């Protein structure tokens, strides 16, 4: 059996070889591979060659899984398949226990690159800080000089933390009251879910799979409007009880064991037909 993470060229060639060898295949649509967003120059489907290979990979796979309903819809649109199963990401909640005391600060995580200024909402996040000068706005992720030039000047309360190892990122999430994901697109939003597990109040856009993750346990904003992002952060700081609701949602809907079980069942079904 061959399992391909993302319906990219790896899945295109793997599924074709598997057909010759009479092997079962599972292809997981993960986000970028099935997205076409020319307005921000994002997605594997922007160009005809990758689009055709992704369509072939999805059509020839015995089983196609997707990390969210949003991504399943995108995969169906490009492939025509109606049998795509959603298997959400999963998390070990015990690794993300929140502290009893949090600080009045907002954070987001993502590489500070030119593409991510819009896709991850980093530009809106940094500009929102101007409206709340007494609140630290922390950005965790590698910083590219080219993106920083496009962002500058930034408010003094914006702090670029650079790349953080997992333990340091987790420490930052644990003390932050607010996690912001003002993205133009998210296939799921793992960092968002981790922030919620740490008891952060999520301030988010209504884009991609974000509503599937957050539900009614967060505050929604216009990802293109820094003033509205600032409004969301201000409201989140006034409603810290949403942090507990956010954590409870991830604990109940996205446990790691559930993902493990669903992946195992999908693989077992393939193996049982190719003994």
GUSE-870150 format. One line per field, with one value per residue: residue number from 1; residue in one letter; z, y, x of N, C-alpha, C in turn. Coordinates in pm, 1 decimal. Layout:
residues N
nr <- NUM  ...
rest <- A  ...
n_c3 <- Z  ...
n_c2 <- Y  ...
n_c1 <- X  ...
ca_c3 <- Z  ...
ca_c2 <- Y  ...
ca_c1 <- X  ...
c_c3 <- Z  ...
c_c2 <- Y  ...
c_c1 <- X  ...
END
This chain:
residues 275
nr <- 1  2  3  4  5  6  7  8  9  10  11  12  13  14  15  16  17  18  19  20  21  22  23  24  25  26  27  28  29  30  31  32  33  34  35  36  37  38  39  40  41  42  43  44  45  46  47  48  49  50  51  52  53  54  55  56  57  58  59  60  61  62  63  64  65  66  67  68  69  70  71  72  73  74  75  76  77  78  79  80  81  82  83  84  85  86  87  88  89  90  91  92  93  94  95  96  97  98  99  100  101  102  103  104  105  106  107  108  109  110  111  112  113  114  115  116  117  118  119  120  121  122  123  124  125  126  127  128  129  130  131  132  133  134  135  136  137  138  139  140  141  142  143  144  145  146  147  148  149  150  151  152  153  154  155  156  157  158  159  160  161  162  163  164  165  166  167  168  169  170  171  172  173  174  175  176  177  178  179  180  181  182  183  184  185  186  187  188  189  190  191  192  193  194  195  196  197  198  199  200  201  202  203  204  205  206  207  208  209  210  211  212  213  214  215  216  217  218  219  220  221  222  223  224  225  226  227  228  229  230  231  232  233  234  235  236  237  238  239  240  241  242  243  244  245  246  247  248  249  250  251  252  253  254  255  256  257  258  259  260  261  262  263  264  265  266  267  268  269  270  271  272  273  274  275
rest <- X  X  X  X  X  X  X  X  X  X  X  X  X  X  X  X  X  X  X  X  X  X  X  X  X  X  X  X  X  X  X  X  X  X  X  X  X  X  X  X  X  X  X  X  X  X  X  X  X  X  X  X  X  X  X  X  X  X  X  X  X  X  X  X  X  X  X  X  X  X  X  X  X  X  X  X  X  X  X  X  X  X  X  X  X  X  X  X  X  X  X  X  X  X  X  X  X  X  X  X  X  X  X  X  X  X  X  X  X  X  X  X  X  X  X  X  X  X  X  X  X  X  X  X  X  X  X  X  X  X  X  X  X  X  X  X  X  X  X  X  X  X  X  X  X  X  X  X  X  X  X  X  X  X  X  X  X  X  X  X  X  X  X  X  X  X  X  X  X  X  X  X  X  X  X  X  X  X  X  X  X  X  X  X  X  X  X  X  X  X  X  X  X  X  X  X  X  X  X  X  X  X  X  X  X  X  X  X  X  X  X  X  X  X  X  X  X  X  X  X  X  X  X  X  X  X  X  X  X  X  X  X  X  X  X  X  X  X  X  X  X  X  X  X  X  X  X  X  X  X  X  X  X  X  X  X  X  X  X  X  X  X  X  X  X  X  X  X  X  X  X  X  X  X  X
n_c3 <- 0.0  -71.2  75.3  33.8  134.9  80.7  -235.0  -450.8  -695.1  -594.2  -519.1  -764.7  -924.2  -755.0  -735.3  -997.7  -1035.8  -840.4  -951.8  -1162.3  -1018.9  -882.0  -625.8  -329.0  -264.1  -69.2  -60.6  84.2  101.8  181.2  183.6  47.7  -187.4  -317.1  -365.1  -511.5  -532.4  -679.1  -612.6  -403.3  -494.6  -434.4  -404.0  -534.4  -762.7  -933.4  -1174.3  -1489.7  -1534.0  -1272.1  -1173.0  -1337.5  -1277.0  -1004.4  -1012.3  -1145.7  -958.0  -743.7  -860.5  -923.7  -687.5  -450.8  -207.7  -83.1  152.6  356.8  535.9  640.2  612.2  441.4  280.7  171.9  13.2  -171.9  -290.5  -404.6  -592.7  -779.6  -860.1  -896.1  -738.5  -504.5  -275.9  -76.0  232.9  545.2  766.9  1046.0  1180.1  1481.8  1839.4  2131.8  2417.5  2670.6  2641.7  2623.1  2843.2  2990.9  3175.7  3504.7  3516.7  3285.1  3041.5  2928.3  2623.7  2267.1  2017.4  1721.3  1492.4  1244.0  946.4  858.0  571.1  231.0  100.4  316.6  444.1  358.0  333.0  584.7  735.6  855.8  798.6  858.1  1128.4  1234.1  1170.5  1318.6  1572.0  1601.9  1686.9  1945.1  2142.2  2395.2  2427.8  2390.2  2077.6  1949.9  1719.0  1614.5  1436.9  1157.1  1011.6  712.8  539.6  313.7  345.2  581.3  503.4  353.1  550.0  728.5  833.2  1163.9  1449.8  1776.6  1966.8  1843.6  1835.6  1699.0  1724.0  1593.6  1470.1  1677.9  1884.9  1947.7  2224.6  2325.6  2172.6  2267.4  2534.4  2497.0  2390.2  2610.0  2792.0  2659.8  2620.7  2392.9  2073.3  1739.9  1420.9  1143.2  875.6  513.8  408.6  543.0  558.0  769.2  1033.8  1244.4  1431.7  1532.8  1660.8  1856.4  2003.3  2104.4  2265.3  2460.8  2599.0  2486.9  2370.6  2062.2  1787.3  1482.0  1120.4  894.3  716.0  484.6  656.8  910.5  1057.4  1109.8  1296.5  1506.6  1557.0  1763.3  1957.3  1952.8  1830.0  1550.0  1271.9  1015.4  795.5  631.9  736.8  948.9  1164.4  1240.1  1319.3  1541.8  1695.2  1746.0  1901.3  2122.9  2222.3  2280.9  2490.0  2683.6  2729.3  2869.1  2944.7  2720.8  2649.5  2793.4  2682.4  2421.8  2449.2  2541.8  2318.6  2126.3  2263.9  2275.5  2007.9  1845.2  1921.8  1948.5  1941.9  1803.9  1541.2  1490.7  1501.6  1285.7  1065.1  1078.7  1027.5  763.0  629.8  689.9  547.7  286.1  283.9  331.4  95.0  -75.2  -18.9
n_c2 <- -118.7  228.2  539.3  876.9  1194.7  1490.4  1582.4  1603.2  1604.5  1383.0  1208.4  1178.3  1032.3  812.1  690.2  611.2  425.5  243.2  145.3  -9.7  -201.6  -314.8  -223.9  -90.2  247.3  543.8  877.1  1186.7  1488.1  1797.8  2078.7  2331.5  2189.1  2151.4  2396.0  2708.3  3023.8  3293.3  3563.1  3609.9  3487.6  3213.1  2861.4  2530.0  2481.8  2693.3  2683.1  2511.4  2263.2  2149.0  2143.6  1954.0  1723.1  1695.1  1653.2  1406.6  1249.4  1250.0  1128.1  874.1  755.6  500.8  553.9  869.0  1105.2  1393.0  1682.9  1853.7  1964.8  2178.9  2149.0  1900.4  1973.0  2137.3  1947.4  1777.9  1951.6  1978.6  1719.0  1580.8  1373.2  1223.9  1085.3  1151.5  1138.9  1301.8  1337.2  1469.0  1664.9  1570.5  1606.9  1583.2  1659.9  1679.1  1778.9  2047.2  2194.3  2473.2  2761.6  2893.4  3166.1  3425.7  3657.8  3996.2  3990.6  3955.2  3707.1  3557.0  3294.6  3205.3  3188.7  3483.5  3583.4  3712.1  3606.9  3515.1  3745.6  3822.2  3571.5  3441.2  3646.0  3821.8  4083.2  4230.3  4169.5  4290.3  4558.5  4601.0  4631.2  4897.1  5019.2  4938.3  5025.5  4965.3  4696.6  4408.6  4268.6  3970.4  3795.2  3483.2  3311.3  3244.1  3523.4  3693.8  3918.0  4055.0  4052.4  4192.7  4444.4  4520.9  4539.0  4734.4  5079.4  4941.3  4925.0  5004.3  4814.8  4572.2  4264.4  4071.1  3743.4  3556.5  3231.8  2975.2  2700.6  2408.5  2385.9  2645.5  2790.3  2681.6  2765.5  3039.7  3047.7  2957.4  3169.0  3374.8  3565.3  3588.6  3442.8  3504.3  3443.7  3562.1  3478.2  3454.0  3210.3  2883.3  2547.0  2379.5  2463.1  2420.6  2546.9  2735.4  2566.2  2460.0  2689.9  2738.3  2511.7  2582.7  2761.2  3011.7  3284.6  3264.8  3480.0  3528.5  3483.1  3424.4  3202.2  2942.8  2643.7  2741.6  2812.3  2552.2  2461.8  2650.5  2711.9  2829.9  2927.3  3146.9  3474.0  3644.3  3816.4  4065.4  3974.1  4138.6  4388.7  4579.9  4737.6  4608.9  4366.7  4456.2  4535.3  4281.8  4167.0  4335.6  4279.3  4008.9  4019.3  4116.2  3907.2  3662.9  3416.5  3275.0  3140.9  2898.0  2769.1  2746.7  2571.6  2342.5  2277.8  2190.0  1973.6  1799.7  1762.1  1709.5  1492.2  1319.6  1039.6  978.1  1059.8  882.8  635.6  659.8  689.4  443.4  266.5  338.5  261.9  -10.9  -98.5  -71.7  -249.8  -490.6  -546.2  -599.5  -826.9
n_c1 <- 83.1  39.9  76.2  10.1  100.0  -50.5  -180.7  9.5  277.6  409.6  202.8  77.1  266.6  313.8  59.7  17.3  225.3  151.8  -81.5  12.5  149.8  -52.1  -129.4  -281.1  -393.1  -374.1  -451.3  -391.0  -546.6  -423.9  -428.6  -276.1  -237.2  -484.7  -592.8  -690.6  -617.0  -599.0  -610.3  -438.3  -217.8  -185.2  -175.4  -173.9  -317.0  -305.6  -174.9  -182.7  -46.8  33.9  -230.4  -362.8  -215.1  -266.3  -543.5  -547.8  -410.4  -591.5  -812.1  -721.4  -649.2  -722.1  -844.9  -936.9  -853.4  -922.6  -811.9  -996.1  -1340.3  -1360.7  -1131.0  -1191.6  -1410.7  -1279.9  -1113.0  -1301.2  -1410.6  -1203.2  -1156.5  -1394.2  -1476.6  -1697.7  -1668.2  -1490.9  -1336.0  -1341.1  -1080.0  -989.3  -713.1  -540.7  -492.1  -291.7  -421.5  -309.3  -57.1  -82.7  -164.8  -315.5  -189.5  -269.4  -268.7  -281.6  -147.7  -206.9  -181.3  -149.5  -106.8  33.7  120.7  350.0  544.5  707.1  670.8  656.5  430.6  279.8  200.8  -49.5  -184.3  -162.4  -249.8  -72.7  1.5  -235.7  -255.0  -21.0  -71.0  -300.8  -205.1  -142.7  -373.7  -400.7  -195.3  -92.2  -90.5  100.3  187.4  265.9  466.9  538.0  775.3  988.1  1153.0  1151.2  1358.2  1265.2  988.3  966.9  1047.7  828.1  638.7  727.4  690.2  643.9  428.2  557.7  482.4  472.6  624.9  874.9  939.1  1087.7  1197.8  1075.2  1152.6  948.0  890.1  932.0  750.7  516.0  527.2  489.3  230.8  91.7  93.8  -26.1  -323.1  -474.0  -510.8  -446.7  -576.5  -594.8  -636.7  -631.0  -673.0  -700.3  -619.4  -665.5  -555.7  -350.4  -177.1  -351.1  -540.4  -372.2  -314.5  -569.8  -599.0  -422.7  -566.9  -604.7  -801.7  -955.8  -916.7  -1040.5  -1057.7  -1331.5  -1270.3  -1176.9  -1104.9  -1126.0  -1369.6  -1461.3  -1283.7  -1296.2  -1567.6  -1827.8  -1666.2  -1503.5  -1396.1  -1495.7  -1351.8  -1298.8  -1063.8  -917.6  -918.8  -747.8  -838.0  -1070.5  -964.8  -823.2  -1042.8  -1150.5  -943.8  -949.1  -1206.4  -1171.3  -986.4  -1149.8  -1316.3  -1221.1  -1318.8  -1384.0  -1159.3  -1146.2  -1365.5  -1276.7  -1058.2  -1194.8  -1344.7  -1154.1  -1044.3  -1264.3  -1348.0  -1126.3  -943.3  -630.2  -633.8  -867.7  -808.3  -598.3  -733.7  -915.1  -746.0  -616.9  -831.5  -894.1  -659.6  -652.9  -877.4  -790.3  -572.3  -703.1  -825.1  -624.9  -478.1
ca_c3 <- 0.0  -76.8  130.4  -8.6  206.9  -20.3  -370.9  -537.4  -789.5  -526.4  -528.7  -907.6  -968.6  -668.5  -770.2  -1126.9  -1013.2  -763.5  -1044.2  -1235.6  -923.0  -817.0  -484.6  -284.8  -242.0  8.0  -82.3  179.9  59.9  303.3  182.5  -68.8  -305.9  -384.2  -352.1  -620.4  -484.7  -755.4  -552.3  -318.5  -556.6  -350.0  -438.0  -633.3  -881.7  -1010.5  -1306.4  -1551.0  -1516.3  -1138.6  -1156.3  -1403.8  -1204.0  -879.7  -1046.9  -1174.1  -832.2  -665.6  -929.1  -930.2  -552.7  -404.7  -101.8  -63.2  281.1  362.9  674.2  682.2  512.6  343.6  186.2  99.7  -90.6  -275.9  -361.0  -487.0  -704.2  -881.5  -904.0  -921.7  -645.9  -398.5  -166.8  2.7  376.8  629.7  887.6  1101.9  1261.9  1621.0  1934.5  2267.9  2500.2  2789.9  2611.8  2606.8  2960.8  3010.0  3313.0  3576.1  3496.0  3150.8  3027.8  2826.5  2499.1  2151.8  1940.3  1606.6  1454.8  1100.4  883.4  808.2  431.9  151.4  77.0  441.6  489.7  331.9  354.9  728.6  803.9  937.9  778.1  935.1  1269.9  1270.2  1162.5  1428.1  1693.2  1611.8  1757.5  2084.3  2167.1  2526.0  2425.1  2306.9  1966.4  1927.9  1597.4  1623.2  1306.4  1084.0  949.2  589.5  526.1  208.1  402.8  683.2  433.0  313.6  671.8  798.1  977.4  1247.7  1582.7  1872.0  2048.1  1765.9  1865.6  1614.1  1807.3  1510.1  1483.7  1813.6  1898.3  1994.7  2367.8  2345.9  2115.1  2361.5  2650.5  2457.8  2380.9  2743.7  2865.6  2580.2  2634.8  2262.4  1955.1  1621.6  1292.3  1047.5  749.2  394.5  388.8  624.1  530.5  900.5  1132.4  1359.5  1534.1  1594.1  1753.9  1968.9  2085.4  2176.0  2371.1  2566.2  2664.5  2421.4  2301.6  1921.1  1706.2  1355.4  1000.8  856.8  588.2  480.7  760.1  1043.5  1133.0  1154.5  1415.1  1614.3  1588.7  1833.9  2072.6  1922.8  1781.5  1406.4  1224.3  873.8  791.1  551.7  805.0  1076.2  1272.0  1288.4  1394.4  1672.6  1767.4  1792.9  2010.6  2239.9  2275.3  2337.5  2619.7  2777.3  2745.0  2887.9  2964.4  2593.5  2641.5  2841.4  2582.2  2306.0  2481.5  2549.1  2182.4  2063.6  2338.5  2245.6  1865.1  1770.6  1998.8  1867.5  1926.0  1698.7  1412.2  1477.1  1472.2  1152.5  968.8  1083.3  958.6  619.5  580.2  701.1  438.1  165.2  295.9  326.5  -44.6  -153.8  44.0
ca_c2 <- 0.0  353.8  654.2  1003.3  1314.2  1592.4  1534.3  1669.8  1514.1  1256.4  1123.1  1150.4  922.2  695.7  623.1  545.5  306.9  148.5  80.7  -113.4  -306.3  -361.9  -188.1  7.0  381.4  645.0  1011.1  1282.0  1628.5  1868.5  2224.2  2400.0  2103.6  2154.9  2533.5  2801.7  3157.7  3388.3  3696.4  3623.2  3409.5  3095.8  2736.8  2440.9  2474.9  2816.6  2655.2  2397.8  2137.6  2095.0  2117.4  1827.5  1612.0  1678.8  1590.9  1265.6  1182.7  1232.5  1036.5  738.0  700.0  414.5  629.8  1006.1  1165.5  1536.8  1725.9  1934.1  1965.0  2280.7  2088.8  1797.1  2042.2  2178.7  1827.1  1734.0  2045.0  1955.7  1578.9  1526.0  1263.7  1254.4  988.6  1194.0  1132.8  1397.2  1289.9  1590.4  1655.8  1537.8  1667.4  1529.9  1776.5  1684.7  1853.7  2188.9  2241.8  2617.6  2804.4  2957.3  3310.7  3465.2  3798.0  4073.7  4000.2  3882.5  3646.0  3473.1  3216.4  3181.6  3247.7  3618.9  3588.0  3799.2  3538.2  3502.3  3873.7  3815.5  3439.9  3416.9  3764.0  3885.6  4228.4  4283.2  4154.9  4393.2  4690.2  4611.2  4671.6  5043.2  5061.8  4892.6  5045.1  4914.9  4550.8  4346.2  4182.6  3884.1  3713.6  3374.6  3251.9  3297.1  3652.7  3722.7  4061.5  4111.6  4074.3  4297.5  4572.7  4553.2  4567.7  4853.7  5075.8  4873.6  4983.7  4955.9  4702.4  4448.1  4196.6  3956.7  3646.7  3466.8  3089.5  2922.6  2555.8  2375.7  2412.0  2790.8  2833.0  2639.5  2856.1  3168.0  3027.4  2937.0  3294.2  3470.7  3557.6  3591.7  3392.1  3561.7  3376.2  3644.2  3426.0  3448.7  3068.5  2778.7  2413.8  2338.3  2561.9  2346.6  2639.9  2790.4  2465.7  2451.2  2807.3  2716.3  2414.6  2654.1  2852.5  3141.7  3319.5  3279.1  3589.3  3458.6  3511.7  3320.7  3158.9  2806.2  2551.4  2803.7  2793.9  2413.2  2447.6  2743.9  2709.6  2949.8  2949.2  3252.5  3603.7  3653.3  3950.0  4082.4  3953.9  4243.6  4517.3  4581.1  4796.1  4506.7  4271.3  4519.3  4523.6  4144.4  4146.7  4408.6  4201.8  3884.6  4050.9  4139.8  3784.3  3554.1  3287.3  3203.2  3055.3  2764.4  2710.9  2712.2  2449.5  2231.1  2240.5  2109.9  1847.8  1710.9  1734.8  1674.8  1414.6  1247.9  899.6  970.8  1063.6  756.7  528.5  676.9  656.9  298.4  202.4  362.3  179.6  -151.6  -128.8  -89.0  -372.5  -608.1  -572.2  -626.2  -934.8
ca_c1 <- 0.0  113.5  5.8  71.5  56.9  -73.3  -206.6  104.3  342.3  441.6  84.6  54.8  353.0  292.9  -65.1  34.5  308.4  70.7  -175.8  87.3  187.4  -175.3  -122.9  -379.3  -339.3  -446.4  -398.1  -447.1  -547.4  -386.9  -444.8  -219.2  -243.8  -614.8  -642.5  -663.9  -650.9  -516.6  -611.3  -319.7  -111.6  -164.7  -242.5  -113.9  -401.1  -294.7  -118.5  -251.3  25.8  5.5  -373.7  -395.9  -153.5  -341.8  -671.2  -520.8  -375.0  -713.4  -902.7  -667.2  -632.0  -829.8  -911.4  -890.6  -887.8  -897.3  -791.1  -1110.9  -1447.7  -1324.9  -1036.7  -1266.4  -1488.3  -1186.1  -1068.2  -1414.3  -1424.8  -1101.1  -1152.0  -1526.0  -1506.2  -1793.4  -1647.8  -1375.7  -1365.9  -1268.3  -1011.4  -928.9  -593.2  -568.6  -399.3  -284.6  -455.0  -225.1  64.9  -114.1  -237.6  -295.0  -157.4  -380.8  -260.9  -241.3  -110.4  -277.4  -104.9  -201.7  0.8  5.1  237.4  361.7  662.3  682.5  713.8  570.9  303.5  204.4  147.8  -193.7  -243.1  -170.0  -302.1  30.6  -5.0  -348.6  -220.5  76.6  -135.7  -398.3  -133.9  -141.8  -494.8  -391.9  -51.6  -49.9  -97.2  203.5  147.3  381.3  464.5  635.0  802.8  1103.0  1125.3  1224.3  1384.6  1181.3  856.1  978.2  1052.4  690.9  561.4  776.2  717.8  545.5  409.0  658.5  434.4  484.3  751.0  904.6  1009.8  1166.0  1163.9  1077.8  1131.8  813.3  872.2  923.3  624.0  412.4  534.0  430.4  85.7  34.1  78.9  -103.8  -468.3  -540.8  -440.5  -509.8  -556.4  -670.6  -586.9  -714.7  -705.6  -638.7  -671.7  -715.9  -512.9  -297.8  -128.5  -472.0  -593.2  -279.8  -338.5  -696.3  -572.2  -350.8  -659.2  -613.5  -926.1  -922.8  -970.3  -1016.8  -1135.8  -1429.5  -1213.2  -1127.7  -1151.5  -1120.8  -1494.3  -1472.1  -1199.3  -1332.9  -1710.3  -1875.3  -1577.9  -1408.2  -1444.3  -1467.7  -1317.3  -1265.5  -918.1  -853.7  -936.6  -673.7  -918.1  -1162.4  -882.0  -800.6  -1169.0  -1160.1  -847.8  -1001.7  -1318.5  -1118.2  -925.6  -1259.4  -1394.7  -1124.7  -1387.0  -1387.7  -1040.6  -1182.4  -1454.4  -1194.6  -985.3  -1289.1  -1385.7  -1049.0  -1034.4  -1377.1  -1368.0  -1005.7  -845.1  -532.5  -673.2  -970.3  -739.1  -524.9  -829.0  -973.1  -641.2  -596.4  -943.4  -880.5  -549.2  -693.8  -969.0  -709.5  -493.0  -789.8  -863.6  -503.7  -401.9
c_c3 <- 0.0  -23.7  91.3  70.9  109.2  -159.3  -469.9  -635.6  -725.0  -538.1  -673.9  -952.8  -885.1  -708.3  -905.2  -1113.3  -938.4  -852.2  -1121.4  -1144.2  -850.3  -664.8  -452.1  -254.7  -157.2  -16.7  11.5  124.1  183.6  302.1  52.9  -196.7  -383.4  -385.2  -473.8  -577.9  -556.0  -692.5  -457.4  -372.2  -483.9  -403.0  -548.6  -764.9  -967.1  -1153.9  -1358.7  -1526.9  -1379.4  -1117.5  -1217.4  -1328.5  -1071.0  -907.0  -1072.9  -1046.3  -748.1  -729.3  -925.9  -792.8  -517.0  -299.4  -94.7  70.7  274.1  508.4  725.9  576.1  404.0  237.8  108.6  -12.9  -205.4  -358.6  -450.7  -610.0  -815.4  -939.0  -946.9  -828.6  -535.7  -274.5  -78.1  149.4  452.8  750.1  943.1  1168.2  1406.4  1712.7  2069.1  2363.7  2621.0  2767.1  2613.1  2725.9  2983.1  3154.1  3378.9  3553.8  3354.4  3145.5  2916.2  2705.2  2392.4  2074.2  1815.9  1571.4  1304.8  1047.9  827.0  670.0  353.9  129.0  202.4  496.8  470.2  372.0  503.1  807.5  886.6  919.8  861.7  1085.0  1314.1  1267.4  1275.6  1556.1  1711.8  1691.3  1904.8  2130.7  2300.8  2535.5  2338.3  2200.3  1925.5  1801.1  1607.8  1485.4  1241.4  1009.7  827.3  574.2  422.9  260.3  505.2  618.9  390.8  433.6  735.3  743.9  1052.7  1384.0  1680.7  1955.1  1970.4  1790.6  1775.0  1692.9  1726.2  1527.3  1629.4  1810.6  1964.3  2140.9  2395.1  2288.1  2209.5  2484.6  2618.9  2448.6  2518.2  2818.4  2790.3  2606.4  2499.7  2156.0  1832.6  1498.3  1189.2  905.3  636.0  362.8  490.8  587.9  655.2  1001.8  1258.1  1469.7  1606.6  1697.5  1876.0  2061.7  2167.1  2289.0  2488.0  2633.8  2606.6  2365.0  2153.7  1856.4  1562.3  1241.7  974.6  720.8  597.8  589.0  899.3  1119.6  1181.4  1283.5  1532.2  1654.0  1652.7  1955.3  2046.9  1872.5  1636.6  1363.9  1073.0  860.4  712.9  622.6  939.8  1192.0  1327.1  1363.3  1533.7  1757.7  1824.2  1909.2  2137.1  2305.2  2341.8  2474.2  2727.0  2804.8  2764.6  2907.4  2834.8  2577.6  2685.4  2742.1  2459.1  2330.8  2480.9  2410.1  2115.0  2132.3  2294.3  2099.2  1794.8  1854.8  1905.5  1842.7  1817.0  1561.7  1387.3  1436.5  1330.0  1043.3  962.8  1009.0  807.1  559.0  584.7  587.6  308.1  170.6  282.2  184.4  -133.5  -86.4  -62.5
c_c2 <- 124.6  465.5  779.9  1118.3  1430.8  1528.9  1613.6  1568.8  1381.1  1159.0  1085.5  1029.7  796.4  618.5  553.3  418.2  200.4  75.5  -31.7  -231.6  -365.4  -343.6  -86.2  140.9  465.2  778.0  1107.4  1423.4  1715.0  2019.0  2287.6  2320.9  2116.2  2295.4  2616.2  2939.8  3261.2  3526.7  3717.9  3539.1  3280.7  2975.8  2660.0  2441.5  2601.1  2790.5  2521.3  2265.4  2075.9  2061.6  1982.9  1708.9  1587.6  1613.0  1441.8  1188.7  1154.8  1129.5  892.1  675.4  611.1  486.3  769.4  1055.5  1315.2  1580.1  1815.2  1923.3  2067.6  2222.7  1975.5  1859.3  2085.9  2059.2  1771.8  1822.8  2016.3  1814.6  1522.8  1412.4  1310.1  1167.5  1024.8  1202.0  1232.2  1324.4  1409.5  1560.4  1625.4  1587.4  1596.2  1646.8  1790.4  1763.5  2004.5  2247.3  2390.6  2650.9  2867.2  3107.6  3338.0  3615.4  3864.6  4091.9  3915.1  3824.7  3579.0  3400.3  3191.5  3248.7  3384.8  3630.4  3676.6  3736.2  3537.2  3634.0  3878.0  3680.8  3410.7  3539.0  3839.0  4036.8  4289.1  4276.9  4266.7  4532.7  4708.7  4660.6  4822.3  5094.9  5024.6  4904.5  4990.4  4762.5  4496.1  4255.8  4101.0  3800.4  3610.9  3312.4  3319.0  3423.7  3670.6  3874.0  4126.3  4139.9  4186.7  4435.2  4617.0  4592.1  4700.5  4980.6  5003.6  4941.4  4925.4  4836.2  4571.1  4388.7  4074.4  3859.9  3556.3  3322.6  3046.9  2770.8  2529.4  2413.0  2560.8  2845.6  2799.8  2729.6  2990.1  3157.0  3016.6  3067.5  3395.8  3454.1  3539.2  3529.8  3439.3  3479.2  3447.7  3607.3  3444.8  3305.0  2983.7  2645.2  2345.7  2447.2  2496.4  2440.4  2705.7  2693.9  2452.0  2570.9  2793.0  2616.1  2478.2  2759.2  2992.1  3162.6  3339.2  3397.8  3552.5  3515.7  3395.9  3266.3  3014.5  2721.0  2614.1  2789.2  2650.6  2392.5  2528.1  2734.2  2839.9  2982.5  3058.1  3377.5  3618.3  3798.3  3947.5  4078.2  4062.3  4379.1  4516.9  4639.7  4694.7  4397.3  4326.3  4513.6  4383.9  4115.9  4214.6  4330.6  4073.8  3907.9  4074.6  4014.8  3664.2  3417.9  3207.5  3111.9  2913.6  2694.0  2666.9  2583.1  2328.4  2184.5  2152.3  1974.4  1750.4  1671.5  1680.3  1599.7  1335.9  1103.8  882.8  972.5  932.6  643.1  539.4  648.8  506.2  224.8  218.4  274.2  31.6  -191.0  -151.0  -220.7  -496.7  -643.8  -601.5  -730.5  -1028.4
c_c1 <- 87.3  25.0  81.5  12.2  63.8  -87.5  -121.7  162.7  378.7  324.9  55.5  136.5  331.1  167.3  -56.7  118.9  230.0  -29.0  -109.4  118.3  67.1  -169.2  -232.4  -314.9  -434.4  -376.3  -469.5  -433.7  -528.4  -402.2  -400.6  -241.1  -374.2  -676.2  -601.3  -711.0  -563.9  -509.5  -494.6  -203.6  -80.8  -241.4  -173.0  -190.4  -395.2  -250.7  -170.2  -180.4  2.8  -141.7  -413.2  -337.3  -224.9  -476.7  -653.3  -490.5  -499.1  -806.3  -853.0  -644.8  -750.6  -913.1  -850.7  -943.9  -857.2  -892.1  -902.1  -1219.0  -1420.5  -1231.9  -1103.1  -1347.6  -1398.7  -1140.0  -1178.3  -1428.9  -1324.6  -1106.9  -1286.4  -1564.8  -1600.5  -1772.8  -1530.1  -1415.5  -1279.1  -1210.4  -934.1  -794.8  -633.8  -458.4  -406.7  -302.8  -364.2  -96.7  43.0  -189.5  -209.5  -258.3  -279.5  -382.6  -210.8  -215.2  -190.3  -186.6  -172.1  -85.4  -55.1  133.0  235.5  486.3  626.4  746.2  619.1  434.0  217.7  152.8  -3.5  -250.5  -261.6  -219.8  -200.2  29.6  -117.8  -320.2  -126.7  14.6  -237.5  -332.6  -132.7  -261.7  -493.7  -246.5  -2.7  -52.7  15.1  139.8  270.5  362.2  576.0  652.7  921.5  1065.1  1215.2  1238.2  1293.3  1041.1  859.6  982.8  912.0  605.5  600.5  712.3  606.5  540.7  510.9  612.6  428.0  622.2  766.8  992.2  1101.5  1119.1  1175.9  1068.2  997.2  790.8  855.3  792.5  508.7  410.3  467.8  279.3  21.4  12.7  -6.1  -253.1  -538.1  -451.2  -517.4  -473.6  -644.2  -632.1  -686.5  -753.4  -631.8  -703.1  -723.4  -682.5  -460.4  -248.4  -245.0  -528.9  -503.9  -295.4  -466.3  -677.9  -498.1  -438.1  -662.9  -753.7  -892.2  -994.0  -937.0  -1101.1  -1231.6  -1388.6  -1165.3  -1190.2  -1157.6  -1252.8  -1515.7  -1394.9  -1255.9  -1479.9  -1754.7  -1788.4  -1474.9  -1476.7  -1400.3  -1447.7  -1299.6  -1114.1  -845.5  -851.8  -864.7  -753.1  -1017.6  -1087.1  -853.9  -926.7  -1185.7  -1066.7  -898.0  -1116.4  -1270.3  -1055.8  -1031.8  -1341.7  -1301.7  -1190.4  -1396.0  -1266.2  -1069.7  -1272.3  -1376.6  -1117.3  -1078.9  -1331.0  -1280.6  -1036.2  -1143.1  -1384.7  -1245.3  -902.5  -753.3  -574.7  -778.9  -906.4  -665.2  -618.6  -883.4  -870.9  -617.7  -707.1  -931.9  -771.1  -585.9  -788.0  -892.9  -634.0  -580.0  -831.9  -744.0  -415.7  -344.7
END
